[in-house]
Amino acid sequence: MSTPDATWLSQDAHDRLQAELNELIAARPAMAAEINARREEGDLRENGGYHAAREEQGKAEARIRYLQELLRVAQVGEAPTSDRVAVGNVVTIHFDDDADDTETFLLGSREIAATTDLTVYSPESALGQAILGARSGQTVTYTAPSGAEIKVTVVKFEPFSG
């Protein structure tokens, strides 16, 4: 079953993320042992090593939860083609206020594009929200973080094949 905003992963990207998740989960006992060792050093209020170990554990647990959710909902394979911009597309846009200024980027997540030099825009970004569902040749407007209204035209798009 496919949803319009599904996260499509190549088999290589899925395997790489699964391997990272497995490594993080396997490292949990070592992290817990490090925290316990630092706790034994004495007063926790003045124990920088303990607090650093706890912070690292928190980051690792957040990454584990993120990867678990991403892999749970991801679809492996080639994204279906569409006549509208979708997550997982490489998009080329033209900035309407500049005769020669175009930009090509991936609309998706950094995890999808770990093996490419493409710039990545999130579908939740102002630009991402504006172009999501647009067709080639369509002009859309979005509000930049500076507050400026920016008009762009979708020149072309295609599924990411990284």
C-alpha positions as a LaTeX table, in Angstrom:
\begin{tabular}{lrrr}
\hline
Residue & $x$ (\AA) & $y$ (\AA) & $z$ (\AA) \\
\hline
Met1 & 0.00 & 0.00 & 0.00 \\
Ser2 & 1.35 & 3.42 & $-0.93$ \\
Thr3 & 0.48 & 6.85 & 0.39 \\
Pro4 & 1.22 & 10.09 & $-1.47$ \\
Asp5 & 3.67 & 11.28 & 1.17 \\
Ala6 & 5.31 & 7.89 & 1.82 \\
Thr7 & 9.05 & 7.85 & 2.38 \\
Trp8 & 10.56 & 5.76 & $-0.38$ \\
Leu9 & 13.96 & 4.22 & 0.26 \\
Ser10 & 16.21 & 2.33 & $-2.08$ \\
Gln11 & 17.16 & $-1.11$ & $-0.81$ \\
Asp12 & 20.69 & 0.21 & $-0.19$ \\
Ala13 & 19.42 & 3.14 & 1.92 \\
His14 & 17.08 & 0.84 & 3.86 \\
Asp15 & 19.90 & $-1.62$ & 4.57 \\
Arg16 & 22.26 & 1.19 & 5.64 \\
Leu17 & 19.70 & 2.66 & 8.04 \\
Gln18 & 18.82 & $-0.78$ & 9.42 \\
Ala19 & 22.53 & $-1.45$ & 10.06 \\
Glu20 & 22.85 & 1.89 & 11.88 \\
Leu21 & 19.81 & 1.05 & 14.00 \\
Asn22 & 21.22 & $-2.38$ & 14.85 \\
Glu23 & 24.56 & $-0.83$ & 15.89 \\
Leu24 & 22.85 & 1.73 & 18.12 \\
Ile25 & 20.73 & $-0.93$ & 19.80 \\
Ala26 & 23.78 & $-3.18$ & 20.28 \\
Ala27 & 25.61 & $-0.25$ & 21.94 \\
Arg28 & 22.93 & 0.24 & 24.62 \\
Pro29 & 24.57 & $-2.05$ & 27.22 \\
Ala30 & 27.93 & $-0.32$ & 26.78 \\
Met31 & 26.26 & 3.08 & 27.23 \\
Ala32 & 24.50 & 1.91 & 30.40 \\
Ala33 & 27.78 & 0.52 & 31.75 \\
Glu34 & 29.50 & 3.86 & 31.02 \\
Ile35 & 26.78 & 5.76 & 32.89 \\
Asn36 & 27.04 & 3.38 & 35.86 \\
Ala37 & 30.83 & 3.72 & 35.91 \\
Arg38 & 30.56 & 7.52 & 35.88 \\
Arg39 & 27.89 & 7.41 & 38.60 \\
Glu40 & 30.35 & 5.52 & 40.83 \\
Glu41 & 32.80 & 8.42 & 40.61 \\
Gly42 & 30.93 & 10.44 & 43.19 \\
Asp43 & 28.82 & 13.59 & 43.46 \\
Leu44 & 26.62 & 13.73 & 40.36 \\
Arg45 & 26.28 & 17.53 & 40.52 \\
Glu46 & 29.98 & 17.95 & 39.75 \\
Asn47 & 30.46 & 14.91 & 37.55 \\
Gly48 & 30.88 & 16.12 & 33.98 \\
Gly49 & 31.60 & 12.61 & 32.67 \\
Tyr50 & 28.29 & 11.33 & 34.02 \\
His51 & 26.31 & 14.18 & 32.47 \\
Ala52 & 28.12 & 13.78 & 29.13 \\
Ala53 & 27.38 & 10.04 & 29.12 \\
Arg54 & 23.70 & 10.70 & 29.88 \\
Glu55 & 23.52 & 13.28 & 27.09 \\
Glu56 & 25.06 & 10.82 & 24.60 \\
Gln57 & 22.59 & 8.17 & 25.70 \\
Gly58 & 19.70 & 10.59 & 25.14 \\
Lys59 & 20.93 & 11.41 & 21.62 \\
Ala60 & 21.34 & 7.73 & 20.78 \\
Glu61 & 17.86 & 6.88 & 22.09 \\
Ala62 & 16.30 & 9.72 & 20.06 \\
Arg63 & 18.09 & 8.46 & 16.94 \\
Ile64 & 16.90 & 4.90 & 17.65 \\
Arg65 & 13.28 & 6.06 & 17.92 \\
Tyr66 & 13.60 & 8.12 & 14.73 \\
Leu67 & 15.11 & 5.25 & 12.73 \\
Gln68 & 12.56 & 2.76 & 14.05 \\
Glu69 & 9.69 & 4.99 & 12.93 \\
Leu70 & 11.30 & 5.82 & 9.58 \\
Leu71 & 11.91 & 2.15 & 8.80 \\
Arg72 & 8.45 & 1.18 & 10.03 \\
Val73 & 6.67 & 3.46 & 7.55 \\
Ala74 & 9.20 & 3.48 & 4.71 \\
Gln75 & 8.46 & 1.80 & 1.43 \\
Val76 & 11.38 & 0.04 & $-0.22$ \\
Gly77 & 11.74 & 0.22 & $-3.97$ \\
Glu78 & 11.28 & 2.81 & $-6.65$ \\
Ala79 & 8.80 & 5.58 & $-5.94$ \\
Pro80 & 5.87 & 5.52 & $-8.34$ \\
Thr81 & 5.92 & 8.19 & $-11.00$ \\
Ser82 & 3.42 & 10.97 & $-10.77$ \\
Asp83 & 2.49 & 14.11 & $-12.65$ \\
Arg84 & 2.87 & 16.08 & $-9.41$ \\
Val85 & 5.86 & 16.84 & $-7.17$ \\
Ala86 & 6.08 & 14.31 & $-4.35$ \\
Val87 & 8.42 & 13.46 & $-1.49$ \\
Gly88 & 11.43 & 11.65 & $-2.91$ \\
Asn89 & 11.57 & 13.70 & $-6.11$ \\
Val90 & 14.60 & 15.56 & $-7.42$ \\
Val91 & 13.09 & 18.94 & $-8.28$ \\
Thr92 & 14.41 & 21.78 & $-10.41$ \\
Ile93 & 12.82 & 25.17 & $-9.76$ \\
His94 & 13.28 & 28.59 & $-11.33$ \\
Phe95 & 13.21 & 31.68 & $-9.12$ \\
Asp96 & 10.84 & 34.03 & $-10.97$ \\
Asp97 & 12.57 & 37.22 & $-9.82$ \\
Asp98 & 15.92 & 36.16 & $-11.35$ \\
Ala99 & 16.17 & 35.41 & $-15.06$ \\
Asp100 & 18.92 & 32.78 & $-14.74$ \\
Asp101 & 18.55 & 31.43 & $-11.19$ \\
Thr102 & 17.49 & 27.78 & $-10.96$ \\
Glu103 & 18.08 & 25.24 & $-8.23$ \\
Thr104 & 17.92 & 21.45 & $-8.21$ \\
Phe105 & 17.39 & 19.61 & $-4.93$ \\
Leu106 & 15.87 & 16.54 & $-3.32$ \\
Leu107 & 12.52 & 16.94 & $-1.62$ \\
Gly108 & 12.78 & 14.47 & 1.24 \\
Ser109 & 15.05 & 13.60 & 4.14 \\
Arg110 & 18.80 & 13.55 & 4.57 \\
Glu111 & 18.66 & 9.81 & 5.28 \\
Ile112 & 17.41 & 9.19 & 1.76 \\
Ala113 & 20.20 & 11.25 & 0.23 \\
Ala114 & 23.19 & 10.14 & 2.30 \\
Thr115 & 24.97 & 8.97 & $-0.85$ \\
Thr116 & 24.50 & 12.13 & $-2.93$ \\
Asp117 & 25.69 & 15.72 & $-2.98$ \\
Leu118 & 22.20 & 17.07 & $-3.63$ \\
Thr119 & 20.84 & 19.73 & $-1.33$ \\
Val120 & 17.87 & 18.35 & 0.60 \\
Tyr121 & 14.72 & 20.30 & 1.46 \\
Ser122 & 12.21 & 18.90 & 3.89 \\
Pro123 & 8.62 & 18.61 & 2.70 \\
Glu124 & 7.75 & 20.52 & 5.89 \\
Ser125 & 9.89 & 23.52 & 4.89 \\
Ala126 & 8.20 & 26.58 & 3.42 \\
Leu127 & 9.51 & 25.76 & $-0.06$ \\
Gly128 & 8.70 & 22.08 & 0.33 \\
Gln129 & 5.11 & 22.77 & 1.34 \\
Ala130 & 4.68 & 25.19 & $-1.57$ \\
Ile131 & 5.89 & 22.82 & $-4.29$ \\
Leu132 & 4.44 & 19.57 & $-2.91$ \\
Gly133 & 1.72 & 18.55 & $-5.35$ \\
Ala134 & 2.72 & 21.12 & $-7.99$ \\
Arg135 & 3.03 & 20.21 & $-11.67$ \\
Ser136 & 5.81 & 21.05 & $-14.11$ \\
Gly137 & 5.39 & 24.63 & $-15.27$ \\
Gln138 & 3.31 & 25.61 & $-12.25$ \\
Thr139 & 4.28 & 28.76 & $-10.33$ \\
Val140 & 3.89 & 28.80 & $-6.56$ \\
Thr141 & 4.60 & 31.37 & $-3.87$ \\
Tyr142 & 6.04 & 30.76 & $-0.43$ \\
Thr143 & 7.12 & 32.93 & 2.49 \\
Ala144 & 10.83 & 32.76 & 3.27 \\
Pro145 & 12.01 & 32.84 & 6.90 \\
Ser146 & 12.91 & 36.50 & 6.32 \\
Gly147 & 9.23 & 37.20 & 5.57 \\
Ala148 & 9.80 & 37.81 & 1.86 \\
Glu149 & 7.32 & 36.35 & $-0.61$ \\
Ile150 & 9.19 & 34.27 & $-3.18$ \\
Lys151 & 7.74 & 32.99 & $-6.46$ \\
Val152 & 9.19 & 29.87 & $-8.04$ \\
Thr153 & 8.22 & 27.82 & $-11.06$ \\
Val154 & 8.65 & 24.06 & $-11.08$ \\
Val155 & 10.81 & 23.38 & $-14.14$ \\
Lys156 & 10.95 & 19.59 & $-13.85$ \\
Phe157 & 11.02 & 16.75 & $-11.36$ \\
Glu158 & 11.82 & 13.04 & $-11.30$ \\
Pro159 & 12.09 & 10.28 & $-8.71$ \\
Phe160 & 15.38 & 10.18 & $-6.80$ \\
Ser161 & 17.37 & 7.12 & $-7.77$ \\
Gly162 & 20.28 & 7.35 & $-5.33$ \\
\hline
\end{tabular}
